[in-house]
Amino acid sequence: MQHGEEKLSFFKEPVQKYPAHKSAEGYHLALDKRQIQMISIGGAIGTGLFLGAGSRLQAVGPALAVVYLVCGIFAFLMLRALGELVMYRPTSGSFVSYAQEFLGPRASYMAGALSFFSWAMTGIVDITAVALYMHYWGVFAAVPQWVMALMALVVITTMNLVGVKWFGEMEFWFSLIKVAALIAFFAVGSIVLGMHTPVAGVMPGFSLVTEHGGLFPHGVMPALTLMQGVVFAYFGIEMIGTAAGECQNPREVVPAAINNVIWRIAIFYVGTVTLLVLLLPWSSYQAGVSPFVTFFSRLGVPGMGGIMNLVVLTAALSSLNSGLYSTGRVLRTMALDGAAPRYLVRMNRQSVPSAAILTTVAIYLVGVGLNYFLPAQIFEIVLNMASLGVISTWCFILVCQMKLRQAIVAGRIAPTSFAMPGAPYTTWATLVFFLGILALMAFDYPTGTYSIAAVPVLALLLVVGWKLMGGRPLPIEPQTEFSAILTDAAPSRPDLSATDGEHTL
């Protein structure tokens, strides 16, 4: 086999060169079908539903169900685009690795840096949220907020470092708690609605929509502006692409997990919001209070506040757990491509990218410090900045899928078994939708406007980072033994200028 062909085979046939229980990047293939399914569920259900839906209902009323549906459809199409990429080549590098192959090193660097930025900002928010939720119970009231944030970070970091199977198991149970809570609400809410049982003297039904301003009580524009916040609620569903790189049989498990996301969005978001506005007037829900707590409290169910606080605490811990997992793999992939410091390649004995995870933890510790100095303001300060990275990450996925499809049409790559439906038209439509969301952010004064205004600063930082790193892949051949990978070296990325007509662009 010639040298160029050896490099190309790094993408196509890793199982022939590496132990069956490890991927080509050196990760343990330890995630099973049960965990992958729950990871895909957990990524689609977060605090944006359990807590944020209250303020959103207050802002746009019943139209929130329509906003969730529209944003959910495009989020699902993005996920289908990612699914086609995964079927072509499962990798823990996910969209960063695909950007390296199809768009080049600069695009890969930007994709990874923006993803890391969004997860870092989200992680600070999650740490803050955990501390706030813990203070709900009186026994923790005297504990400083920064101490609670630090304790949560220590626990999640430990679980991420001991092995990917532990991460998958923790995420499985976090997701199960969230799903169980929603099922309980659906069961009780459906019974109340079906039996026309009054809730705090209010008769449930469609009259609660028609008699309180209709579907768009505040007009259409507030609903459009809210889309950028709702899109952020779906942040994390793309993590299934990263998890596929450590899955035992990704080409069997991932398509089913992705296809199931659309009905989860329909039920858990659209169905939940629809049921909420049919049970109580939309004006009954308010910012800072879970709409589920509002409903069960008015229904007279004792202790519901504590139960729902446990659920939103679980959602925040789940997001923090996912953020450490994702950023660890993203940073290590960037290091392999020469777009991040070389030390980030290092893995521990459990084949976990420990250096990258601990680097992320160092960023999160800044969040712990901010909890000490700015306990009241920190949540709002960083939340909106994260949505810029989210939308950018999804746009990179869509562009990579376009390039993959072009290569398939040209005959350079074999068709996958999980093609993006309606491509390239659906891909273009989804890309235009996400770019439109960025435009809408500018009208969301002051937070959205300031976030868009910060784009030039963020772009300057990206340019400086690229200049410092130079984008030089590690000069290690794919045949390097795993002993080297687990210390300070790793396989280089393929030479895309090679002349293999089947695999290059």
ZAMARGU-4260 file (C-alpha; in steps of 0.2 Angstrom, whole numbers, plus 5000, padded with zeros to 4 digits):
<rodrens>
0) 5000/5000/5000 | 5007/5017/4995 | 5009/5031/5008 | 4995/5042/5002 | 4983/5027/5002
5) 4988/5023/5020 | 4983/5040/5026 | 4966/5039/5017 | 4963/5022/5025 | 4964/5030/5042
10) 4946/5037/5038 | 4939/5022/5029 | 4945/5006/5038 | 4950/5010/5056 | 4945/4993/5063
15) 4958/4984/5052 | 4972/4994/5060 | 4967/4996/5078 | 4960/4984/5092 | 4941/4981/5090
20) 4937/4989/5106 | 4945/5005/5102 | 4942/5018/5088 | 4955/5025/5076 | 4957/5040/5087
25) 4961/5029/5103 | 4944/5030/5111 | 4935/5015/5120 | 4920/5009/5110 | 4910/5008/5126
30) 4893/5017/5123 | 4879/5005/5120 | 4862/5007/5111 | 4853/5010/5128 | 4865/5025/5132
35) 4865/5032/5114 | 4846/5032/5114 | 4846/5042/5130 | 4860/5053/5125 | 4849/5058/5110
40) 4834/5061/5121 | 4844/5071/5134 | 4851/5082/5121 | 4834/5087/5116 | 4827/5091/5133
45) 4835/5104/5144 | 4832/5118/5156 | 4825/5128/5142 | 4809/5118/5143 | 4808/5114/5162
50) 4812/5132/5167 | 4813/5144/5152 | 4796/5140/5145 | 4788/5150/5159 | 4796/5166/5153
55) 4793/5162/5134 | 4775/5159/5137 | 4774/5175/5146 | 4782/5184/5131 | 4773/5176/5116
60) 4758/5166/5123 | 4752/5150/5114 | 4763/5155/5099 | 4777/5147/5108 | 4771/5130/5102
65) 4773/5135/5084 | 4790/5143/5087 | 4796/5126/5095 | 4789/5117/5081 | 4797/5127/5067
70) 4814/5128/5076 | 4812/5109/5080 | 4810/5105/5062 | 4826/5114/5056 | 4835/5107/5071
75) 4830/5090/5066 | 4836/5093/5048 | 4853/5099/5054 | 4853/5082/5064 | 4849/5072/5048
80) 4863/5081/5039 | 4875/5076/5054 | 4868/5058/5052 | 4874/5057/5034 | 4891/5062/5039
85) 4891/5050/5053 | 4886/5036/5042 | 4900/5041/5030 | 4913/5041/5044 | 4909/5039/5063
90) 4922/5049/5073 | 4923/5057/5090 | 4929/5073/5081 | 4912/5075/5074 | 4909/5091/5064
95) 4927/5097/5068 | 4934/5082/5059 | 4922/5083/5045 | 4926/5102/5043 | 4945/5097/5042
100) 4941/5085/5028 | 4929/5094/5018 | 4932/5113/5021 | 4950/5113/5026 | 4960/5117/5042
105) 4955/5135/5045 | 4936/5130/5044 | 4940/5115/5056 | 4948/5127/5068 | 4934/5139/5067
110) 4921/5126/5070 | 4930/5119/5085 | 4934/5135/5093 | 4916/5141/5091 | 4909/5125/5098
115) 4921/5126/5113 | 4916/5144/5116 | 4898/5140/5116 | 4900/5125/5128 | 4911/5135/5139
120) 4898/5149/5141 | 4885/5136/5143 | 4895/5127/5156 | 4897/5143/5166 | 4878/5145/5165
125) 4875/5127/5171 | 4886/5129/5185 | 4877/5144/5191 | 4860/5136/5188 | 4865/5121/5199
130) 4871/5132/5213 | 4854/5142/5212 | 4844/5126/5211 | 4852/5119/5227 | 4848/5134/5237
135) 4830/5130/5234 | 4831/5118/5249 | 4834/5126/5266 | 4847/5114/5271 | 4859/5121/5258
140) 4853/5140/5261 | 4868/5144/5271 | 4881/5137/5259 | 4889/5150/5248 | 4884/5149/5229
145) 4901/5147/5223 | 4904/5132/5235 | 4889/5123/5227 | 4895/5127/5210 | 4912/5120/5214
150) 4905/5104/5222 | 4895/5101/5206 | 4910/5104/5195 | 4921/5091/5205 | 4907/5078/5204
155) 4904/5080/5185 | 4923/5081/5181 | 4927/5065/5191 | 4913/5055/5181 | 4920/5061/5164
160) 4938/5056/5169 | 4935/5039/5174 | 4929/5032/5158 | 4916/5036/5144 | 4905/5022/5150
165) 4902/5031/5166 | 4898/5047/5157 | 4885/5037/5146 | 4878/5029/5162 | 4876/5046/5171
170) 4868/5054/5155 | 4856/5039/5154 | 4850/5042/5172 | 4849/5061/5170 | 4839/5059/5154
175) 4828/5046/5162 | 4823/5058/5176 | 4819/5071/5163 | 4808/5060/5153 | 4799/5053/5168
180) 4795/5070/5174 | 4787/5074/5157 | 4778/5058/5156 | 4770/5062/5173 | 4765/5079/5167
185) 4757/5072/5152 | 4748/5059/5161 | 4741/5071/5174 | 4738/5085/5162 | 4728/5074/5150
190) 4717/5067/5163 | 4713/5085/5169 | 4710/5091/5152 | 4700/5075/5147 | 4689/5076/5162
195) 4687/5095/5161 | 4693/5096/5179 | 4694/5115/5184 | 4712/5120/5189 | 4711/5134/5203
200) 4694/5138/5197 | 4699/5139/5178 | 4690/5127/5166 | 4703/5119/5154 | 4701/5119/5135
205) 4703/5128/5119 | 4694/5143/5126 | 4709/5147/5136 | 4718/5151/5119 | 4703/5160/5110
210) 4698/5170/5125 | 4715/5177/5129 | 4721/5185/5113 | 4722/5170/5102 | 4738/5161/5095
215) 4748/5177/5094 | 4742/5188/5108 | 4757/5200/5106 | 4758/5199/5087 | 4770/5189/5076
220) 4786/5200/5078 | 4789/5194/5097 | 4787/5176/5091 | 4800/5179/5077 | 4812/5187/5089
225) 4811/5173/5102 | 4817/5160/5089 | 4835/5163/5094 | 4831/5158/5112 | 4821/5143/5107
230) 4835/5137/5095 | 4847/5138/5109 | 4835/5126/5119 | 4839/5113/5107 | 4858/5115/5109
235) 4866/5098/5113 | 4856/5087/5101 | 4872/5087/5089 | 4882/5078/5103 | 4875/5062/5096
240) 4888/5064/5082 | 4902/5065/5095 | 4895/5050/5104 | 4895/5040/5088 | 4914/5039/5088
245) 4913/5029/5105 | 4898/5018/5100 | 4900/5000/5098 | 4890/4999/5082 | 4886/5017/5076
250) 4879/5013/5059 | 4865/5003/5067 | 4861/5013/5082 | 4863/5031/5076 | 4850/5032/5062
255) 4836/5026/5074 | 4842/5038/5088 | 4842/5053/5076 | 4825/5048/5068 | 4817/5047/5085
260) 4822/5065/5089 | 4808/5073/5078 | 4794/5064/5088 | 4803/5068/5104 | 4803/5087/5099
265) 4785/5086/5094 | 4779/5078/5110 | 4791/5085/5123 | 4791/5103/5117 | 4776/5106/5105
270) 4765/5094/5115 | 4770/5100/5132 | 4767/5119/5128 | 4751/5115/5119 | 4745/5106/5135
275) 4751/5120/5146 | 4741/5133/5137 | 4725/5122/5137 | 4726/5119/5156 | 4729/5137/5162
280) 4729/5154/5154 | 4746/5158/5146 | 4747/5173/5157 | 4747/5162/5172 | 4765/5157/5168
285) 4779/5168/5173 | 4798/5170/5171 | 4809/5162/5184 | 4796/5149/5189 | 4794/5132/5180
290) 4777/5131/5171 | 4776/5114/5178 | 4777/5120/5196 | 4764/5133/5192 | 4752/5120/5185
295) 4754/5107/5199 | 4754/5121/5213 | 4737/5127/5206 | 4731/5109/5205 | 4735/5107/5224
300) 4748/5094/5223 | 4759/5096/5238 | 4778/5096/5237 | 4778/5099/5218 | 4790/5113/5219
305) 4804/5102/5227 | 4801/5088/5214 | 4802/5100/5199 | 4817/5108/5206 | 4825/5091/5207
310) 4821/5089/5188 | 4828/5106/5183 | 4844/5102/5194 | 4846/5086/5184 | 4844/5095/5167
315) 4858/5107/5172 | 4869/5093/5178 | 4866/5084/5162 | 4870/5099/5151 | 4886/5101/5162
320) 4890/5083/5159 | 4888/5084/5141 | 4898/5100/5139 | 4913/5092/5147 | 4911/5077/5136
325) 4909/5086/5120 | 4923/5099/5123 | 4935/5086/5128 | 4933/5078/5111 | 4933/5094/5101
330) 4948/5101/5109 | 4958/5085/5106 | 4953/5084/5088 | 4958/5102/5086 | 4975/5097/5093
335) 4977/5083/5081 | 4974/5095/5067 | 4987/5107/5074 | 4974/5120/5078 | 4976/5119/5097
340) 4990/5116/5109 | 4998/5099/5107 | 4996/5094/5126 | 4977/5093/5123 | 4981/5076/5113
345) 4985/5068/5130 | 4973/5054/5136 | 4973/5045/5152 | 4973/5026/5155 | 4954/5025/5152
350) 4956/5032/5135 | 4948/5048/5140 | 4955/5065/5133 | 4960/5071/5151 | 4970/5086/5146
355) 4956/5093/5136 | 4943/5090/5149 | 4954/5098/5163 | 4957/5113/5151 | 4938/5115/5150
360) 4937/5113/5169 | 4949/5127/5171 | 4937/5138/5160 | 4923/5133/5171 | 4932/5138/5187
365) 4931/5155/5180 | 4913/5153/5181 | 4914/5147/5199 | 4924/5163/5203 | 4911/5174/5194
370) 4898/5166/5205 | 4908/5173/5220 | 4910/5190/5213 | 4894/5192/5203 | 4881/5179/5209
375) 4866/5189/5203 | 4872/5194/5186 | 4882/5180/5179 | 4868/5170/5172 | 4862/5183/5160
380) 4880/5189/5156 | 4885/5173/5147 | 4869/5165/5141 | 4866/5175/5125 | 4885/5174/5120
385) 4883/5155/5119 | 4870/5155/5106 | 4882/5162/5093 | 4893/5147/5094 | 4878/5135/5094
390) 4871/5142/5077 | 4889/5143/5070 | 4892/5125/5074 | 4876/5119/5066 | 4880/5129/5050
395) 4897/5121/5049 | 4888/5104/5050 | 4876/5109/5036 | 4890/5115/5024 | 4900/5099/5027
400) 4885/5089/5022 | 4884/5099/5006 | 4902/5095/5002 | 4899/5077/5006 | 4884/5076/4995
405) 4894/5085/4981 | 4907/5071/4982 | 4894/5057/4982 | 4886/5065/4966 | 4903/5066/4958
410) 4907/5048/4962 | 4922/5051/4973 | 4913/5044/4989 | 4900/5030/4989 | 4883/5034/4994
415) 4878/5032/5013 | 4864/5022/5020 | 4856/5037/5029 | 4855/5051/5016 | 4849/5069/5021
420) 4831/5069/5015 | 4827/5082/5001 | 4845/5087/5000 | 4852/5099/4994 | 4836/5110/4995
425) 4833/5105/5013 | 4851/5109/5018 | 4850/5126/5010 | 4834/5130/5018 | 4840/5125/5035
430) 4856/5135/5032 | 4846/5151/5027 | 4835/5148/5042 | 4849/5148/5055 | 4857/5163/5047
435) 4840/5172/5048 | 4841/5168/5067 | 4857/5177/5068 | 4849/5192/5060 | 4834/5192/5072
440) 4846/5192/5086 | 4851/5210/5082 | 4833/5215/5086 | 4833/5207/5103 | 4838/5222/5112
445) 4849/5223/5123 | 4856/5206/5125 | 4854/5200/5107 | 4860/5216/5100 | 4875/5216/5111
450) 4879/5198/5106 | 4879/5202/5088 | 4889/5218/5091 | 4902/5207/5099 | 4905/5196/5083
455) 4919/5207/5077 | 4928/5205/5093 | 4925/5186/5093 | 4932/5185/5075 | 4948/5195/5080
460) 4951/5182/5093 | 4949/5168/5081 | 4961/5176/5069 | 4974/5178/5083 | 4972/5161/5089
465) 4974/5154/5071 | 4990/5164/5069 | 4997/5158/5085 | 4994/5139/5081 | 4998/5139/5063
470) 4987/5124/5059 | 5001/5111/5058 | 4994/5093/5060 | 5005/5082/5071 | 5018/5073/5061
475) 5013/5055/5067 | 5008/5041/5055 | 4992/5032/5056 | 5001/5016/5060 | 5007/5023/5077
480) 5003/5011/5091 | 4990/5016/5104 | 5004/5018/5118 | 5010/5033/5108 | 4992/5040/5106
485) 4988/5038/5125 | 5003/5049/5129 | 5008/5064/5118 | 5005/5059/5100 | 4991/5054/5088
490) 4988/5050/5070 | 4988/5064/5058 | 4974/5069/5048 | 4973/5062/5030 | 4981/5071/5016
495) 4967/5078/5006 | 4978/5082/4991 | 4981/5063/4988 | 4974/5057/4971 | 4963/5043/4977
500) 4948/5046/4966 | 4936/5038/4978 | 4939/5047/4994 | 4946/5064/4990 | 4938/5080/4986
</rodrens>
